[in-house]
Amino acid sequence: MPGVCLWRMTLTLADIFKAQKTIAGTATDTPLVPSPFMSEFCGQEFLLKLENMQPIGAFKLRGAMNAIANLPEGTAGVACCSTGNHGRGVAYAARARGLKAVVCMSSLVPRAKVDGIRALGADVRITGTSQTDALAESRRLQAAEGLAVISPFDDPFVIAGQGTIGLEVLAARPDLDTILVPLSGGGLAGGIALAAKTIKPEIRVIGISMDRGAAMHESLAAGHPVEVTEVASLADSLGGGIGMDNEYSFALCRDHLDDTVLVTEEDIYAAMQALYYEDRIVAEGGSVVGIAALLSGKLDKPKGPTATIVTGRNLDMGLFTAIMTGEDVQLGDRKVRGRRHGS
Ligand SMILES: *Cc1c(COP(=O)(O)O)cnc(C)c1O
């Protein structure tokens, strides 16, 4: 049976089924809908798992709900580092359980995400310019204030929670050939791959990241976790390292992902336009990378029914409007050239 064996805990399909029971009714069983545009493009049925429909606008609610439900009685509160969506999930789940939450983020996290977290009553700390800086701050709070730290991707309960997406997708469509998963720290891809491959070993699970600062892709290539430089990206949710002391998500991705693919900022820009103009769906950059990989030709067209996870919708609407109208977008010191959809 596939699983990742460590001295601490062996994560298996049973943990993912358990998570499914724990979060039922709190993190939504989201729709799986066909994309006529992508199906036409691929010449195969292409489905979208709409995690952007979660109450917090992203799938991270699943892992956060499961992790917080499994905290021991008497926990003082929780802390986490986040590129935005994990913090929102933790803030929401902590509030539901009456716990204090502190969310540590770097200055790269977009304003819209920070505001969404504050609105849920969490204490927000902006420190440094990378996810690594934010992680250090959350660990300091763990020591100083006795808060339980919930990793965005390297926590067995978080991974099991994200893995419930794999259960839902395969229950709805046991005939799937391929699942395309946006990849950052690998909690999502690791959880989905563990679930899907245990149920259906021949299914393909492919992780997709942006081509600058793709921490898991580089770590898999090196055979161990490596540091990457974090830069501004349309896929801001996919930024940050996997942790040099990674315990779970690296091994899961190494053992269960069939491949990883990288896409450019221009590919992401075009895929956001395609999803909006063709399927009328608002999604953040990090959630369209599967579509970007196919439309750009960086990933070959699949040979059977395929699904991708539309992981979130939490983006700045000024940026969204600029992209939809074909304007140039400035990302740090780099400009993404605007283009009109279909031109
Ligand atoms: C966190 C996140 C991802 C990547 O999840 P990992 O578990 O870190 O790989 C993808 N898309 C969105 C919108 C996210 O918030």
The ligand as a Tripos MOL2 file, in Angstrom:
@<TRIPOS>MOLECULE
LIG
   15    15     1     0     0
SMALL
NO_CHARGES

@<TRIPOS>ATOM
      1 C1         -1.4180   26.6460   -1.2810 C.3       1 LIG1
      2 C2         -1.9340   26.7460   -2.6520 C.ar      1 LIG1
      3 C3         -1.5000   25.8660   -3.6670 C.ar      1 LIG1
      4 C4         -0.3950   24.8480   -3.4750 C.3       1 LIG1
      5 O1         -0.5800   23.9670   -2.3920 O.3       1 LIG1
      6 P1          0.6940   23.2320   -1.7500 P.3       1 LIG1
      7 O2          0.1060   22.2550   -0.7940 O.co2     1 LIG1
      8 O3          1.5090   24.2790   -1.0660 O.co2     1 LIG1
      9 O4          1.4540   22.5950   -2.8580 O.co2     1 LIG1
     10 C5         -2.0870   25.9790   -4.9140 C.ar      1 LIG1
     11 N1         -3.0280   26.9070   -5.1700 N.ar      1 LIG1
     12 C6         -3.4730   27.7730   -4.2290 C.ar      1 LIG1
     13 C7         -4.5140   28.7640   -4.5950 C.3       1 LIG1
     14 C8         -2.9490   27.7200   -2.9260 C.ar      1 LIG1
     15 O5         -3.3910   28.5760   -2.0140 O.3       1 LIG1
@<TRIPOS>BOND
     1     1     2 1
     2     2     3 ar
     3     2    14 ar
     4     3     4 1
     5     3    10 ar
     6     4     5 1
     7     5     6 1
     8     6     7 2
     9     6     8 1
    10     6     9 1
    11    10    11 ar
    12    11    12 ar
    13    12    13 1
    14    12    14 ar
    15    14    15 1
@<TRIPOS>SUBSTRUCTURE
     1 LIG1         1 GROUP 0 **** ****
